Amino acid sequence: MCVAKENVKRLLIIDDDIDLLMLLERRLLKEGYKVEAAASLPEAEEVINSFKPHLVLLDINVNGEDGRQLCWKLKKETGSKAVKVIIISGYDYSAGRAVLFGADDLLPKPLHFDYLLNCINLQLGQGQNFLPTSAFLPKD
């Protein structure tokens, strides 16, 4: 993939599941993104300040801390140049409630990588071929 360096989108993944963190980091790097990862909210805040991500993949529960609070803080501080935030969660959680914290999208775990990639591309204005969730459900 040949992409001009200044056009490379920066993604930050925040999750306390180290295996998932490493897997997503590798897969997204292969897709041409610049990726950083954080396994705690304090670490994530440090990375955000220096890395300036375009999009954050944020787990709701990170080592017992509420990721939604970080989402709210990010949206409040960045104003009109708000970073995009996709909340990921293993909990049964309503997308409507995620919007209350400013999230741009909510994806359930386990993640289907192709669908995640479509959602990321859509949020970054790169997704013209968005597929509905039903495209990834098992066929009967």
NORMO-V380276 format. One record per backbone hydrogen bond with DSSP energy under -0.5 kcal/mol. NH is the residue of the N-H (numbers start at 0). CO is the residue of the C=O. If there is no record, write none. Layout:
nh=NH co=CO
nh=NH co=CO
This chain:
nh=2 co=0
nh=6 co=3
nh=7 co=3
nh=7 co=4
nh=10 co=8
nh=10 co=33
nh=11 co=54
nh=12 co=35
nh=13 co=56
nh=14 co=12
nh=14 co=37
nh=17 co=15
nh=20 co=16
nh=21 co=17
nh=22 co=18
nh=23 co=19
nh=24 co=20
nh=25 co=21
nh=26 co=22
nh=27 co=23
nh=28 co=24
nh=29 co=25
nh=30 co=26
nh=31 co=28
nh=32 co=27
nh=33 co=8
nh=34 co=32
nh=35 co=10
nh=37 co=12
nh=43 co=39
nh=44 co=40
nh=45 co=41
nh=46 co=42
nh=47 co=43
nh=48 co=44
nh=49 co=45
nh=50 co=46
nh=51 co=47
nh=53 co=9
nh=54 co=9
nh=55 co=83
nh=56 co=11
nh=57 co=55
nh=57 co=85
nh=58 co=13
nh=59 co=87
nh=61 co=59
nh=61 co=64
nh=62 co=60
nh=64 co=61
nh=66 co=59
nh=66 co=64
nh=68 co=65
nh=69 co=65
nh=70 co=66
nh=71 co=67
nh=72 co=68
nh=73 co=69
nh=74 co=70
nh=75 co=71
nh=76 co=72
nh=77 co=73
nh=78 co=74
nh=80 co=77
nh=81 co=78
nh=83 co=53
nh=85 co=55
nh=86 co=84
nh=86 co=104
nh=87 co=57
nh=88 co=106
nh=92 co=90
nh=97 co=93
nh=98 co=94
nh=99 co=95
nh=100 co=97
nh=101 co=98
nh=102 co=97
nh=103 co=84
nh=104 co=84
nh=106 co=86
nh=108 co=88
nh=112 co=110
nh=115 co=111
nh=116 co=112
nh=117 co=113
nh=118 co=114
nh=119 co=115
nh=120 co=116
nh=121 co=117
nh=122 co=118
nh=123 co=119
nh=124 co=121
nh=125 co=120
nh=126 co=120
nh=127 co=125
nh=134 co=131
nh=135 co=132
nh=136 co=133
